[in-house]
Amino acid sequence: MVFGRERVEYKTPDQVRLMRRAGLVVADTLAAVRAAARPGLTTADLDAVAAAAIEGAGAAPSFLGYHGFSGVICTSVNDEVIHGIPGSRVLAAGDLVSIDCGAIVEGWHGDSAISFVLGPDGALDHKLPDGDLVAAGADLADIALVRTTEAAMWAGIAALASAKRLNAVGEAVEAAVEMAGEFNGVDYGIVEEYVGHGIGSAMHQPPDVHNYKTSASGPRLRSGMCLAIEPMITRGGSETSVLEDDWTVVTVDGSRAAHWEHSTAIMEDGIIVLTAVDGGAERLGVFGVEPVSLD
């Protein structure tokens, strides 16, 4: 492990393999939380599911105790963008729920987030045809937001495969959001106050990973960098505020928000999504990118 001038941590292949193990714990935990989500459950109930999954995998939660945070996961609902604290809030059908999760294996972190619309029987699959989702009571505007945010994340990740500088990620994310907005007839907001980040022996590390175009080119991309790509998109404005709990970030205009995130490693011969079970193969294939193997 070495550091560059900006204190970017460059990982060895063996360290990336440990991060892959942490990433798969996160993937399994998010899948368990999504499968458990039901109207009538509290966000604390979902936190308990996550805690059991991480403990059962022999890992430790990244979030619990982080600067005093009291949850294992972040549970953000509707106009809550990120950092929602699990508690007594009761989930209802039609809620747009974002879950952010981190786990540690042998000192190395994985970090990922998903968003879904809650139906009467559980989380709805936003890949289903619109007619099926409407029949399940979904607001198609929320479904479109979830799809847009996830697609923007994958566009940003795919940019890592060929880009020379980090600003290409933000350019790709913004372009994907704008394209979806034109198609859907919606002026989506890209939250700028919170960004992605480096990840490794600590959950948050340099460099910042913007979700929008910047004038600065950013650091040069090189093997050993591990980055969390995480766009936060709203159905309205991009301005946010923090609630009195000093954690929960909400949209100022009350518009609903979605949040997707994956931790990704840049290797000598390509990239791999550490928190995706398939390494990113399915979604990166759309961009002509094949993730590398760590074997």
LINQUIPE-V517409 format. One record per backbone hydrogen bond with DSSP energy under -0.5 kcal/mol. CO is the residue of the C=O (numbers start at 1). NH is the residue of the N-H. E is the energy in kcal/mol with one decimal. If there is no record, write none. Layout:
# LINQUIPE-V517409
CO_NH_E / CO_NH_E
This chain:
# LINQUIPE-V517409
2_10_-3.1 / 4_7_-2.0 / 8_4_-1.8 / 8_10_-0.6 / 9_11_-0.6 / 10_2_-1.6 / 12_16_-2.2 / 13_17_-2.0 / 14_18_-1.5 / 15_19_-2.0 / 16_20_-2.3 / 17_21_-1.8 / 18_22_-2.1 / 19_23_-2.8 / 20_24_-2.3 / 21_25_-1.6 / 22_26_-2.1 / 23_27_-2.4 / 24_28_-2.5 / 25_29_-2.3 / 26_30_-2.8 / 27_31_-2.0 / 28_32_-2.0 / 29_33_-2.4 / 30_34_-2.6 / 31_35_-2.2 / 32_36_-1.6 / 33_37_-1.5 / 34_123_-0.7 / 38_41_-1.7 / 41_91_-3.3 / 42_46_-1.4 / 43_47_-1.8 / 44_48_-2.0 / 45_49_-1.6 / 46_50_-2.1 / 47_51_-2.6 / 48_52_-2.2 / 49_53_-2.0 / 50_54_-2.5 / 51_55_-2.3 / 52_56_-2.5 / 53_57_-1.1 / 54_59_-2.2 / 55_58_-1.7 / 60_104_-3.0 / 63_66_-2.7 / 65_67_-0.6 / 65_68_-1.8 / 66_69_-1.9 / 69_65_-3.4 / 72_63_-0.5 / 72_102_-0.6 / 73_86_-0.6 / 74_76_-0.6 / 74_100_-2.0 / 76_98_-3.1 / 77_79_-0.5 / 77_80_-1.6 / 78_257_-2.3 / 79_81_-0.5 / 79_251_-2.1 / 82_249_-2.5 / 84_75_-2.2 / 87_44_-2.1 / 89_43_-1.7 / 91_40_-2.9 / 92_95_-2.0 / 95_97_-0.7 / 95_118_-2.9 / 96_78_-3.3 / 97_116_-2.5 / 98_76_-2.7 / 99_114_-2.2 / 100_74_-2.3 / 101_112_-2.4 / 102_62_-1.7 / 103_110_-2.1 / 104_60_-1.9 / 105_108_-1.8 / 108_105_-2.7 / 110_103_-1.8 / 112_101_-2.9 / 113_261_-2.1 / 114_99_-2.6 / 116_97_-3.1 / 117_119_-0.5 / 117_124_-2.9 / 118_94_-3.8 / 119_122_-0.7 / 122_119_-3.4 / 124_126_-0.8 / 125_128_-2.0 / 129_133_-1.8 / 130_134_-2.8 / 131_135_-2.1 / 132_136_-1.1 / 133_138_-2.6 / 134_137_-1.9 / 136_120_-0.6 / 138_140_-0.7 / 139_142_-1.0 / 139_143_-1.9 / 140_144_-2.5 / 141_145_-1.6 / 142_146_-2.3 / 143_147_-2.6 / 144_148_-2.8 / 145_149_-2.5 / 146_150_-2.1 / 147_151_-2.6 / 148_152_-2.3 / 149_153_-2.0 / 150_154_-2.2 / 151_155_-2.1 / 152_156_-2.1 / 153_157_-2.5 / 154_158_-2.7 / 155_159_-1.5 / 156_160_-0.7 / 157_160_-1.3 / 158_161_-1.5 / 159_162_-1.0 / 159_163_-2.2 / 164_221_-2.7 / 165_168_-1.5 / 166_169_-2.0 / 166_170_-0.6 / 167_171_-1.9 / 168_172_-2.1 / 169_173_-2.5 / 170_174_-2.6 / 171_175_-2.2 / 172_176_-2.1 / 173_177_-2.3 / 174_178_-2.6 / 175_179_-2.3 / 176_180_-2.3 / 177_181_-2.6 / 178_182_-2.3 / 179_183_-2.1 / 180_184_-2.8 / 181_185_-1.3 / 181_186_-2.1 / 186_188_-1.2 / 189_191_-0.7 / 189_234_-2.6 / 196_209_-1.9 / 197_228_-3.7 / 198_205_-2.0 / 200_109_-2.4 / 202_200_-2.2 / 203_205_-0.5 / 205_198_-2.4 / 206_9_-0.5 / 207_198_-0.5 / 208_210_-0.6 / 209_196_-2.7 / 217_167_-2.2 / 219_166_-2.0 / 222_225_-1.6 / 224_11_-2.9 / 225_266_-2.8 / 226_199_-1.9 / 227_229_-0.7 / 227_264_-3.0 / 228_197_-1.3 / 228_230_-0.6 / 229_262_-1.6 / 231_260_-1.6 / 232_191_-2.5 / 233_258_-2.6 / 234_189_-1.8 / 239_252_-2.3 / 241_250_-2.8 / 243_246_-2.1 / 248_243_-2.7 / 248_250_-0.5 / 249_81_-3.4 / 249_82_-0.8 / 250_241_-2.2 / 251_254_-0.7 / 256_235_-2.2 / 258_233_-1.9 / 261_113_-1.6 / 262_229_-2.4 / 263_274_-1.7 / 263_275_-1.1 / 264_227_-2.8 / 265_267_-0.6 / 265_272_-1.8 / 266_224_-3.4 / 267_270_-1.0 / 270_267_-3.8 / 271_292_-2.1 / 272_265_-2.8 / 272_274_-0.9 / 273_276_-1.2 / 276_279_-2.0 / 278_281_-1.2 / 279_273_-2.3 / 280_284_-2.7 / 281_285_-1.6 / 282_286_-0.5 / 283_286_-0.6 / 284_287_-1.5 / 284_289_-2.2 / 285_288_-1.5 / 289_291_-0.5
